[in-house]
Amino acid sequence: MKPLFEYLEYRDYLRDHYESNKQQFPFFSYRYISAKTGLDASFYVKVLQKQLHISEKSIEPLCRFLKLTIKEGEYFRALVRFNRAKQQDKSKRFFENLIELRGPRTHTLDASKYEYFNKWFYIAVRELLNYYRFSGDYRELAAKLNPPISIIEARKAIELLEKLSLIKKREDGLYELTDLFVTTGESWNAIAIENYQKEAIRLADESIDRIPKKQRETSTVTVSVSWRCFKAMKERLQEVRTELLEMARLDETPDGVFQINFQIFPLTRFEKGGNKE
């Protein structure tokens, strides 16, 4: 089994714990776990299948059954609360707690990835280096963005991008992009992306006052449609997003970094029994 601190989903840990012990000890079963923890055997199966979550009062019996150390127990409690959290602000708080509790190597990796999506200018600086010949003038780099960032923020952006191997310094002193990308398939995906989306929406709001109208496109529309039509609209937006990314990939002479936002959300409550799947 992997160490507990490498898990970001407590049910994956419980599943691996069960499978590992089942292979070693013939007596190890769901009924055995039930007898030791007081948890219903069929309920425990559904937890391992990620259909259900354990309750707050079940955490301590499981910590004793799993024979966790004090630090492991603290991490397991935070992990359960992180996975159970439904509100974005709580998920963010629990995830940051997990980062603090993890070991040095894992802490550095996850904290850096998380930070990449936590500030809009990290992604903007990476895109800027797609065409801007940067060799160490952080004052000029900071002034290139709109709104401009501080010299300290520009330096932090370069350091983070290097740490994540998203950029590299060439022999001539200039920086260039690598082919690597920060993946968001981990459990903190939703938190990181939502943080970035909030930053992007905030920038869009500010752009109305900061950017001349001829240099931006801002349009809105309010419509009444069926849920089926709404889903079709979402799919169409995803198609347009893919098309725009392909256009950007094929552009051989970029000279600016642009933010493109798509939002579609309900302005009314749905009646019970409505088809929202």
Secondary structure by P-SEA (a helix, b strand, c coil): cccccccccaaaaaaaaaaaaaaccccccaaaaaaaccccaaaaaaaaaccccccccaaaaaaaaacccaaaaaaaaaaaaaaacccaaaaaaaaaaaaaaccaaaaaaaaaaaaaaccaaaaaaaaaacccccccaaaaaaacccccccaaaaaaaaaaaaaacccccccccbbbbccccccccccaaaaaaaaaaaaaaaaaaaaacccccccbbbbbbbbbbcaaaaaaaaaaaaaaaaaaaaaaaacccccbbbbbbbbbbbccccccccccc
